[in-house]
Amino acid sequence: TPATVTAQQEAEGPSVTFGAFVDAYYAYDFGRPPDGDRVYTTQPARSEEFNVNLAFIEARLMGDRVRGRMALQAGTSVQSNYAAEPTRGTVSGSEVAQFIQEAVAGVRIREGLWVDGGIYFSHIGQEGWISRDNPTYTRSFTADFTPYYQAGVKLSWQATPKVSAQLNVVNGWQNISENNRSKAVGVRVEWQATPGLLLGYDNFIGNEQPDSLPSATRVFNEVFARFTPRDGTDLWATANLGVEDGDTWYSLTLIGRQRLSKAVAISARLERYADPQQVIVVTGSASGFEAWGASVGVDVGIAGRALWRTELRGMSTSEPLLPDDGAPLRTEGGFVVSSLSITL
């Protein structure tokens, strides 16, 4: 019975497991950026070189009353994603913070109710930080321009077998070090409406201006759905809308993935991102960042531990924002990337 299992777990004590992950890649950007840095993305961040997108080692603690995870990381996605980490004072910023993927500890208050605190993955979105867990290798604009991580405390509640909820109080919009004295809040709710349909909502409310500037509350709302009509098929849809000081931005993402065999799958994505007032994506152009994107990919699993992923992605912008091999910027661009990852 469940009571017997719980008693046995308490008698045995929490368990600790260790793991590691390496994601190596080669990407070729058709615009051939002169310094090799690819624009408007964190993954893959470099062009025309073999490199490591993400590598990490982890330790997990799992028990009936306590849980936690500590993971240290490195890679080009880490450098790119943590570049905007605020520096306020002398012991903040990305120099150390970028190497901490998660450092979080949790305690069960009652059955189905946990409180966790530290540095942990963001409550926003469907796509996550680790490539193996996503239907496509590269991340959408929606994922890249919302937080991957946050620092704070969260209350997680499994209300029913089909409904879960989460309340977060965090430093801010993807920052470990604070850029002001304010705190932000965010919720996430998921409903397993049917065995093949998951519906969800998440938000973020907080002031993201430094103390030297007038406060401006950022209000972000996102809805998402995951549909699995039959075995081997995944359909993801995400839509969000943000408002800050009267300026708005939005994005839409549709992703499909079909498993062709036990080892092979294909994926496709269509997306739209619009931030005309440059709240999130600063371009310096007249109309900000307004872009369409599409991608196709092939995944091949190897021996249950390795994953070879290849993806072709194209995008277009309303103004010339993309590199063109040393020529003036252009409105269309694309790249191809091939990645080999292994989970230990």
N, C-alpha and C positions, 0 to 999 in steps of 0.2 A: 504494500500500500504506500501512498505518498508519505504518510507519517513515518513509516519504517525507513524509507529512503532518506528522509530528512534527519532522522536520528542517527542513521549510519554515517551520513555526511558530517554531522557535527562531531561524531566520535572519531572519524578519520582526520578531520581538520581540512582546511583549504588545500587545494592542489596548485602547484606552480608548473607551468609549461613554458617552453622556450621555442622560438621560431625565428626565421629569417626570410627575406625576400630580396631578389635582385631583378631589376628591369633594365636591360641594356638595349640600345637602339641605334639606328642610323636613319637620318631624315635628309631628304633633298627638297629644298624649297625652290620652286621654279623661278622665283624672283631673285634668288641668290643674294641675300642681304650681305653687304660688304664686310661686316664684322662677324657674321655667322649667327647673330642673335635673331631669332624669329620673333615677329611682332604680334601683339594681341593674343598671346597664348602663354601658358606656363608649361605645356606638355605637347609635343616635344619642343624644347626651348632652343635647340641648336641645329644648324643646318650644315650638311656636308662634312660631318665628322662622326666617328664612332664615340659613343659616350654612355653614361649611366643616367637614366631618367630618375630612378629612385632605387635606393638600397636601404634596407633597415633591418635591425635586429630587435627582438621583442621578448619580454617576459610577461606572462599573464598569471594573475592570481584569481582563482575561482573557488568560492565557498558558498555555503548556504546563507551566511550572513554578511560576508565581505567579498569584494571583488576589486580588481585593479588591473591596469596595464601600464607598462613602461616600455617605450620604443624610441630608439635613437636612429636617425636617418641622415642621408646625404644624397646628392645628385643634382642634376641641372634643374629639375623641376623645383627642388628645394630652394636653390639660389634665386630662381625667378619668382617663386610664389611669396617668399619671405622678404623680398627686396624693399617692400613698402612698410615693413614693421617699424612702428614709431620709435624714436629715440628721445626720451624725456628724462633728463638727469644723466648720471654717469654710469648707472648699472642697468640700463635697459637697451632695447634694440635687438637686431637680428644676429649679432655676432655669436651668441650662445643659443638664443631661442630657436633659430632655424634648425638646429640639430635635434630638437625635442619634438618628435612626432606626436606622442601622447605621454602624459605623466598624470594619471588620474586614479583616484581611489574612491571606492564606493562602499556604502553600508546599507543593508536592508532594514528599513524602519518597521515594516510589517509585510505580510504576504502581498506580493505584487507591487510594492512601493519601495523605491530606492532613492537615495541621495548620493550624488557623485560630485567630486570637485577636483579641479586642477586644469591641465591643458588637455583638451580632447577634441575629437572631430566635430565639425559643425552640425547643428541640427537642421540646417537648410539644405534642401535639394535631394534628388535621387542619386545622382552621380557622386562618387566618392573619390578620395585621394589616391587610392591604390588601384592601378590599372586593371588587375586581374578581376576585380569585383564589378566592373562596368561592362555594358553591352558593346561599347566601342572602345578602341584603344585611346584615341585622343578624347579630350573632354569638350563639351559644347561651350559656346559663349555663355550660356546660362550658368554652367558650372564654374567656368574660369572667372567669371565676374561676380560670383557670390562667395561667401567664406567657405574655405575648406576646413578651417580649424578655429578654435576659440578658447578663451581662458575664463573660467568662472565656476559656477555651481549649477547643477541641474537636478530636478526632481522628476523621476520617471515613474509612471503609473500604468500598470497593465489592468485597465478597468474591467475588461471582460476578455475571453479568449480571442475576440475579434477586434477590440478597440484598445488602443494604447495612446497615452498622452505624455507630453514632456514640457516642463517649464524651465527656462534657462535665465539666469542672471549672469551677464558676461561683461567683460571690459569694453567690448565694442565690436565693430564690423571687421572681423579677421585681424585682431591684434592681441598679442600677449601683453606687451608693454602698453600702458595707457597713453593716449594723446590728450586727455583732459581728466577732470575730476568726476565726470558723469559715468553712469553705468547704463547698460542697455538690457532689454528683456526680449525674450522670444519664446514662442510656443511651437509645438509640433503635435499634430494629431493624425493618427492612421486608423483606417477602418478597413478590415478585410471583409468587404461586402459579400463576396462569394469566394469559393475556393480559387477562382481564376481572375478575380478583380480586387485590386488594392487601391483605395482612394486616400488622399492625404492633403493636409494643409500645413503650412508653416509661415511664420512671420518674424519680423525684427522691428523693434522700436527703440530708438536711441539717438542721442546727440553725437555726431561724429566730427564736430569742429573742434580744433584746439582751443585751449582756454584764452588764447590771444584774440580769438574772433568771436563774434556773437554766436550764440547757440542756434542750431537749426536741426530740428527733429527729423530723423530719417524714418519713414514708415514703409516697410517692405512687406508685400503679401505674395504668397506663392501657392498654387494648387498643382497637384500631380496625380497621375494615375498609372498603374501598371496592370496590363491585361495579358493573361496567359491563356488564350482560347483553347490550346491543346498542347500536349507534351512537346517540348522543343521549340516553342514559339514564345517570344517576348515582345510586347509592344509597350513603349514608354511615352508618356506625354507630360510635358511640364510647361506651365505658363506663370509668369510673374509680372508684377507691377510695383514700382517704387516711386515714392514722392519725397522730396526734400526741399523745403523752403519754396514751394510752388513749382519746382522743376520735377519732371517725371521721366521715367525710363521703363522699358518693358522688354520681355523676351518670350519667345515661343520655341519649343524644341519637340520634335517627334523622332523617335528612334525605334527601329525594328530589328530583331535578331532572330534568325532561324537556324536551328541545329540541323545539319544535313546528315550527320552520323554521330556516333559516340565521340569522335575526335574532331570533327570539322563543323564550323558554323560560319554563317555570313551575316553581315550587318549593314544597315543603311541609316542615314540621319539627314533630316531637313530642319533648318533652324533660321530664326530671325531675331536680331537684336537691334534695339534702337535706344540710343542715349543722346538725343540732340543737344541737351544742355550740359553734357559732359559731367554729370554728377559722379559716375563710376569710372568711365573710360575717358581720359583726357587726351584729346588729339590736337587741340589748337586750331582746328579747322572751323569753318563757318557753320556747318551742320552737325558737328560732333561725330559720334561713331554710330552709323547706321549701316548694318551689314546683313547679307544673306549668306548662308553656308550650306554645304551638302557634303556627304562623305559616303564611301562604301568600303567595306573591309572584309577580310577573311581571317579566321582564327583556326589554328591547328593545335590541338592538345597532344602532348607527347609524354607518355608513360605516367600520366596522372600528376606530374610535378611541374613539368615545363609547358609553356604556352608560347607559340610563335604567332604573332599578330602582324598583319600588313594592312595598311589603310591608305586610301587616296582621298584627299580632301581639297575642296575648292571653296572660294569665298569671293564675294563682290561687295564693294562699299560705295556709298552714294558720292563720295569725293575721293580723289586720289590719295590713298593712305598706305598702299602696299608697295614694297620694294620691287624694282624692275631691273636687276642686274646692272646697277650703276647709273641707269637712266633716271629721268624724273619719275616720281611715284605714279602708280596706276590704280585703277579701280577694281582690277581683277587679279587674283592670285591663287596659288595652290601649292600643295606639296605631297610627297609620298613618304611614308615612314614604315620601317620594318623593325619589329621588336622581338626579343627573346627574353622571357622571364622564367624564373624558377622559384618555387616556394619550398622552403625547408621546414 
